[in-house]
Amino acid sequence: MNSKGNPVLIEMAGQLPETSKLYQLVVTSVDYSTIFDQAKEDFFGFADLEKVIKNGMTGLTMLKENGYESYLQDMEEEDRFIMCGIIQMLADLAQELDED
């Protein structure tokens, strides 16, 4: 467990919807490998909303289950690309922190 949380990771997560599972994992300071795994799952969901990602669910369905439902309602294509970038940066930092 990551008892204090990483301030940079927490600040970056502030760009996510507070309802997202990834946001919740970061602010509750779970271990970095769990944050990385969730970020990777969310990234693949945003990367292709129609592709079957996990357990027969499309990216869109999985993202709704992961707390992005309200974000997805008003999302434009540019927003999707921005979210992919934010999530990728979170994943990269969590992975780097996990290796330290």
C-alpha positions in Angstrom: 0.0 0.0 0.0 1.1 3.5 -0.8 0.3 5.2 2.6 0.9 8.8 1.7 0.2 8.9 -2.0 2.3 10.6 -4.6 1.4 14.4 -4.9 2.1 14.4 -8.7 -0.1 11.3 -9.2 -2.8 12.9 -7.1 -2.6 16.2 -9.0 -2.8 14.4 -12.4 -5.8 12.4 -11.2 -7.6 15.6 -10.5 -8.2 15.8 -14.2 -10.3 12.6 -14.1 -14.0 12.4 -13.1 -14.2 11.9 -9.4 -16.5 9.0 -10.0 -13.9 7.0 -11.9 -12.4 4.0 -10.3 -8.9 5.2 -11.3 -9.4 8.5 -9.5 -10.6 6.7 -6.4 -7.6 4.4 -6.4 -5.2 7.3 -6.7 -6.7 9.4 -4.0 -7.0 6.5 -1.6 -3.3 5.7 -2.2 -3.5 2.1 -3.2 -0.4 0.4 -4.4 1.0 1.7 -7.7 0.7 -1.6 -9.5 -3.1 -1.6 -9.0 -3.2 2.0 -10.2 -1.2 1.0 -13.3 -3.5 -1.9 -14.1 -6.6 0.2 -13.8 -5.1 3.0 -15.9 -4.2 0.4 -18.6 -7.7 -0.9 -18.6 -9.3 2.6 -18.8 -6.8 3.6 -21.6 -7.7 0.6 -23.8 -11.4 1.4 -23.2 -11.0 5.0 -24.3 -8.7 4.0 -27.2 -11.5 1.9 -28.8 -15.0 2.3 -27.4 -16.5 -0.4 -29.6 -13.8 -3.1 -29.2 -14.4 -6.0 -26.8 -11.9 -5.4 -24.0 -12.6 -7.6 -21.0 -15.1 -10.3 -20.2 -17.0 -9.7 -23.4 -17.6 -6.0 -22.6 -16.8 -3.3 -25.1 -14.6 -0.4 -24.1 -17.7 1.8 -23.7 -19.5 -0.6 -21.3 -16.3 -1.2 -19.3 -15.8 2.6 -18.9 -19.3 3.1 -17.7 -18.8 0.4 -15.1 -15.5 2.1 -14.1 -17.3 5.3 -13.3 -17.0 7.4 -16.5 -20.7 7.3 -17.4 -21.4 11.0 -17.0 -18.1 12.0 -18.7 -19.0 9.8 -21.7 -22.4 11.5 -22.2 -20.9 14.8 -23.3 -17.6 13.6 -24.6 -16.4 14.7 -28.0 -13.6 13.1 -30.0 -11.0 15.6 -28.8 -12.0 14.9 -25.1 -11.4 11.2 -25.7 -7.9 11.8 -27.0 -7.2 14.1 -24.1 -8.4 11.5 -21.6 -6.2 8.9 -23.3 -3.2 11.1 -22.8 -4.0 11.8 -19.1 -4.6 8.2 -18.4 -1.4 7.2 -20.2 0.6 9.7 -18.1 -0.9 8.3 -15.0 -0.1 4.7 -16.0 3.5 5.6 -16.9 4.1 7.4 -13.6 2.4 4.6 -11.5 4.6 2.1 -13.3 7.7 4.1 -12.7 6.9 4.6 -9.0 6.1 0.9 -8.7 9.6 0.0 -10.0 11.3 2.3 -7.4 
